[in-house]
Amino acid sequence: MKTKINNNQTPTTFIILGVTGDLTQRKLVPALFNLYKEKMLPSKFRLVGFSRREWGDEEFREFLHSTIKKHILKTKSTDIESFLKHSKFQKGYFDDKNYYKQLDQTLKKIDIEVGVCTNKLFHLAVPPKMYEMIFKHLANSGLSRPCGGKLGWTRVLVEKPFGNDLKTAQALDNLLGKLYKEEQIFRIDHYLAKETLQNILAFRFSNVLFEKIWNKDYIEKIEIKLFEKKGIETRGDFYEATGALRDVGQNHVLQMLALACMDDPRELSAKAIRKARADILKDLEIINSKELKSRAERAQYKGYKNEKAVPKSSKTETYFKIHAHIKNKRWKHVPIILEAGKKMKKDLTEIKVHFKEKPTCVCELGDEQELQNVLTFHIQPMAGIEIRFWANKLGFGFQVEPRELSFDYPKTAIQDHLNDAYERVIFDCIRGDQTLFTSTEEVEASWRFITPILDNWHNTKLTTY
Ligand code: BG6
């Protein structure tokens, strides 16, 4: 059961910039609708779509209706109808200040209709190259200013990738810092909002069992994988300019590393948890150009060059593997292997912690047997935790065999929750909890690690698979 939003009933207007895009259709509209249905949005909630389409409210509502029908299988028409009543459309071009003025007028009308100055939440569901322009227009047109007093906060939700490398991320952050306070900025990494990732923290810091041996003395290596069966689908343009390392490495994979390796934040506060994540990312050892060959691999799936909007000469990677190290006392010399790819044999996202071999045993060891324990966090599609340990083999003698202790979330429940990451993102943004959003320090630290790799990426051989 989800927690109900009874602590946040302040009237809120959710403005999606780029409302006809792929992200809005696949994730945002379904998430908003589900939250609405589950009464987890403030009752005085409004949705405003901003896009260059020649639409009025009616056409926008038809679009929302078909999007909901397409992405949520079981829905009651009455629920959809009542959700649609909360929506409004505002035509606009992102580069034209006049349309921001019109948006401002539309929002003012909504406030009059609702009877108070509503909170304003701007979600930038647009290509990252447009961020800067939109931020400036929002600020110049006064749209980023709260209504005043205690009423009506203003927040921005920003999608990844945040910047293209360290320099551009810093520049974007500088700009944002001038226009908004840090507590107004919500940088999304939807992996942080996945229940199975939150479970890593719950497991590590609520049990005494493992934390004492969670270090270089007992752990041989950690493997982090994000494998997807699907290819790049219709996102050729975006992917060609991005590549696997920027698309999921700089963010999702490094966030998995942060949760698996960070120190105990000791309290459930956004400040403490974000700091612990940032601290471990700051400790990542930079891989220089000489080491890159032996520590990184990149590859492209067969058929990638035939995808729509991908040039035949493309050298963009759809797969990478990196041997990372963390240069602090706890993790010195422990290999942390980061691996991700599209068009892999199966969907598999997991973190495997390999413990060191037990040097002695009270058993007769077989030739190939190595007494190692392995702990696996299954992120998706399986969702749970599994520990491989050694147990006595039935029968005369002193032989051991590997066994598993495991815990799985029920399949149906977790499917629901895995689909939920965006619901959680929106829910937490409305209630102002930044725990599951990346801080400026985390973004900077992850780019500091990734950028030197990208700088030398073209010298790293690109194989096919
Ligand atoms: C996105 C990437 O951030 O994450 C996609 O841009 C990737 O390329 C997706 O497919 C994976 O997310 P999920 O939640 O489907 O595992």
Residues whose N, C-alpha, C, O or C-beta is under 5 A from the ligand:
A	BS01	BG6	D247
